[in-house]
Amino acid sequence: MQGTLPLIKTKLIVPGLQEQWIRRAKLSRKMKAITEKPLTIIQAGAGYGKSTALALHVKDQKQSCCWYTITSSDDDILPFLSYLTASIQTLFPDFGHELISYMKKMDRYIREEELSMLSSLFINETLQIPEEIIVILDDFHAIEHSYHINVWMEKLLKHMPGHLHLVISTRTNPGWKVLAKMRAKNELNEISKSDLIFGKEEIELLLSDYHQISISDEQIDQLYNITEGWVIAIGMIAQQLPHLQSLDELLAEPAKSLEDLFQYLVYEVFSKQPPMVQQFLEQTSIFEEITTDVCDHILGMNGSIQMLQQLTSKNLFIQQVGSSQFRYHALFREFLENRLITSQPEQYRVLMMNSAHYFEKKGQWEEALFCYEKIGQYRAAAAIMDEQGMELLEMGKLENLQERLAKIPIEDKKRYCSLLFLEAEVYRYRSLYKQSEACYEQAIQTADRIGNAEWKSKALEGKAKIYLDTIQPFKAERILAQAIELREAAMLDGAAEETGRLYRLLAENLINSGQALKAEKWIERARSMGVHIEDGNLEARLTLRTGRFEETRRILSDVKTNGHLDEKQHLPQSHRETDLLLALIEAFTGNGIQAKALSQSGIQHGIEIQAPFVEACGWIRMGHAVQLIDQYDLDLAEKCYETALDIMGRLSIERGKAEPLMGLCILYGSRREYERAAEAGRKALLETEQVKDVWLSALITLCLAIASIYNDRHKEASENLRKAEGLISQCGDEYGRMLLAFWNSFYYFSLNDGHGFKTAFSSFLKLMKSGGYEFFMKKRTTFGPRDLQVFAPMLIAAVKESIAPGYAEKLMEDLKIPGLNAHPGYTLRVQTLGQFRLWLGDREVEDRDWQRGKAKELFQLFLTKRSQFLMKEDIFQILWPVHEEKNADRDFKVALNALNNVLEPSRKARSAPFFIIREGAGYGINPHAAIELDSRIFEEWAEAGLEEKNTEKSMEELERALNLYNGDYLPERRYEDWCLNERERLLVYFLRSTEKLAQLNVRRENYDSAIHWCQKILHKDRTWEEAYRLLMFCYYRKNNRPQAIRWYKKCIEVLEEELGVPPLEPTRHMYEMIIEGN
């Protein structure tokens, strides 16, 4: 925000009042609650007296307040906060200095982190005020469409200081999510249309006491019925009555709607004014705010103050808002302006032209543009946009800029290179790259025609940015070279800084093509010319593509925390968005939950700023994240990638398809769908090779190698590993080198190639240690093995072969597998809820693999009793209760051998089993074995959700747990006593978790979700009384009292039938509340 925004002081003044305004007890009581609640919302349509009621309350209570009347030009966060700060300074002059200082350093598109900073600064400065403070935001509906203001308001309301009381007057209810929570905590005071409309007694009081008019009760009823208590209509009728023979004359032909009534009444008021007053009313209707200066210069009249004061005294829907400032009621102004346009179009045109010239001289460019646009003077508007358009772009007002440029005919745009350039920029930030490129081309041609080297250079730079945004380094390189040559040859003003900016873009392009070392040299050249390297997260992307993840994370975290206050803030950044880069880092380093949250943020950000390319990148990173999180089905990852591909297809950005296709290559490969994996990988490579992105080509080739290894395609694996090595060597990516070394090791290990394994694994361990990449062995990562147990047999082999012995042994200790001589190299994944299924790594065990039914039952017994070792005799008694001991022992040995063969089909003869072990005389699950058991994970997540105090976190944990509960524990053993306790224990966890989740949804007023979970409870346990209470309350809150009563009756019936007891007292109280309707 360069400089300080000029403020209209009258917007910070409490509106003046006419004396004839009645006080209403019911409304006054609600108004007095303003000082008792953090937030008051007064919501009603135009003409219901919101502003007047507020002003009257402030006057009567003699309350000091900070008033701010909002207008449509305040629909950006900076002017909004400037006015809000100024309104508080009317009472507390020292308020807001740090906030203002921060805003002065901001100039471009405002990002989420800047909104957080603005909110924090405002709240912290408010805390310095030593007394209660009332802030009134009148006409908030004028800016309700502003995304940034709404986000800022939500942040403020979540952390409101206790002594701050915020009042919002608006025509429409804000859609802030925090309001539901404030209602539940009784922190919200709501005043609606029903509180503002006049009742029959109030209509009579207004007419008799203030207008000295006496009418019958029947006429009052008629008046109430046609106005529906609408304040502005009642006031207009009151003014008309002295001029009528009787009220029946007015009521003879009632209007079809309140709008029709208003049009009729306002015409009656207008037509009874002298011609000179009528003319003045029409002419001044073109102004949002009327001042004597405006009247004198634009209307060419003197003494306008007397006319304005005379109109105010007549209460002609005008109010004085300052010593010489006035404002019409919005509905009355609309009527007058429409009448002027219809009856005197030429005069309207002249007045708007004069107004535009006046505002131009005053430097009020937006007001001047508005006037020119209203009368179709687009050539004049284009001239202003030529001078001021870049400021709108730098302030991030893309919608405003796009709307204004869209109105200007192409012939007028072609007169100015700047307008074509601005239109191209808007299209680029909206990810409409084809339209953007066409506009840049027009700008280049126009610059050539008029011989303007500066604008040609800017247009070339913009066109190059399209290819930087979409990562097409080959195309960008040629255009950047043209722009640099032109700029250097022309020796334009400020050429050094401008050329330095091009060097920065050249460095980014080199990063995109995988030439990190060259890029660093150009970064230093750009930095030496005073260019901000932080723009576009350039250094972060350089460190990312060279495998320096901790450095990347530090740089990006610093961007999110501090927002680089000393530089202009960024417009939408395509794939360079901070959250999208962080999401990629978290996926590469195995932090799936964090990657998912950041990806979600990126998707939401792309939607909100209308940048579909950003949204698509968010979906890609979401696909990477989902592949790392156990709770999600891999089909969800596939849907994420397909969504991204669909968006890229609609944008016609073929290069943007490379990364989601790479994700699909990994996904299909791990699912053993080799042909699909190979096809996705080939398509991805086609895109990156065309644009010469060596780094991503290297990763895609590595993914093809991984897919080949997973599917035992040895020839293809060898070929792709060799190609990947050649590409990675060009990039300077240490992480890529480590990945390659690991997959070479895995490949040689699977082929029993001892020499190849020793060389590759030695290199892998060395690169992992030097790069600090130990997370690769401890967490599932994007390019790592899906099953981390593959490391165990490789480390055991490394120790035996004395490959980095000290380090290999340390890693075995870190992985809690010290001293092992053998390991199967995979995790057992077991589903016990709903049905029984078993996977050895990623291969599912089929029914025919079990050979003997008792082998499966024995394994299920061991899983159920996993915390203990079972004596042979106890196993005999459970599984072979009627057998003699000798026969039972024989059958046990056969079943145990069959079980070990199922769990470890590749185990060497006479070697000890790993998963099922003997401890003394007992048998059971090896406590060191990696087993993913759905019932155990369900229990952990359910416990976490039940104990969590934070509502959002609790709901997230509970939903994760309940998504795992696909049915009762081991349903095929439902009649076996040995698993009954476990089944019932897990069912209680399910019921408790579902009950709490339903309760939390009720608190959030998510009644449909609460109903869904209650029905799940009753499906499992018909007597769970809390579920009935919640269902009754939900239907009552949904205004469906009959259904609520039905659930109560169902509760009585079930409890009597099942338990022979009546409902508890809380249930009966709930029923009584519903019947009484309280």
Secondary structure, 3 states (H helix, E strand, C coil): CCCCCCCCHHHHCCCCCCCCCCCCHHHHHHHHHHHCCCEEEEECCCCCCHHHHHHHHHHHHCCCCEEEECCHHHCCHHHHHHHHHHHHHCCCCCCCHHHHHHHHCCCCCCCHHHHHHHHHHHHHHHHCCCCCEEEEEECHHHHCCCHHHHHHHHHHHHCCCCCEEEEEEECCCCCCCHHHHHHHCCCEEEEEHHHHCCCHHHHHHHHHHHCCCCCCHHHHHHHHHHHCCCHHHHHHHHHHHHHCCCHHHHHCCCCCCHHHHHHHHHHHHHHCCCHHHHHHHHHHCCCCCEEHHHHHHHHCCCCHHHHHHHHHHCCCCEEECCCCEEEECHHHHHHHHHHHHHHCHHHHHHHHHHHHHHHHHHCCHHHHHHHHHHCCCHHHHHHHHHHHHHHHHHCCCHHHHHHHHHHCCHHHHCCCHHHHHHHHHHHHHCCCHHHHHHHHHHHHHHHHHHCCHHHHHHHHHHHHHHHHHCCCHHHHHHHHHHHHHHHHHHCCCCHHHHHHHHHHHHHHHHHHCCCHHHHHHHHHHHHHCCCCCCHHHHHHHHHHHCCCHHHHHHHHHHHHHHCCCCCCCCCCCHHHCHHHHHHHHHHHCCCHHHHHHHHHHHHHHHHHCCCHHHHHHHHHHHHHHHCCCCCCCHHHHHHHHHHHHHHHHHHCCHHHHHHHHHHHHHHHHHCCCHHHHHHHHHHHHHHHHHHCCHHHHHHHHHHHHHHHHHCCCHHHHHHHHHHHHHHHHHHCCHHHHHHHHHHHHHHHHHCCCHHHHHHHHHHHHHHHHHHCCCHHHHCCCCCCCCCHHHHHHHHHHHHHCCCCHHHHHHHHHHCCCCCCCCCCCCCEEEECECCCEEEECCEECCHHHHCCHHHHHHHHHHHHCCCCCEEHHHHHHHHCCCCCHHHHHHHHHHHHHHHHHHHCCCCCCCCCCCCEEEECCEEEECCCCCEEEHHHHHHHHHHHHHHCCCHHHHHHHHHHHHHHCCCCECHHHCCCHHHHHHHHHHHHHHHHHHHHHHHHHHHCCCHHHHHHHHHHHHHHCCCCHHHHHHHHHHHHHCCCHHHHHHHHHHHHHHHHHHCCCCCCHHHHHHHHHHHHCC
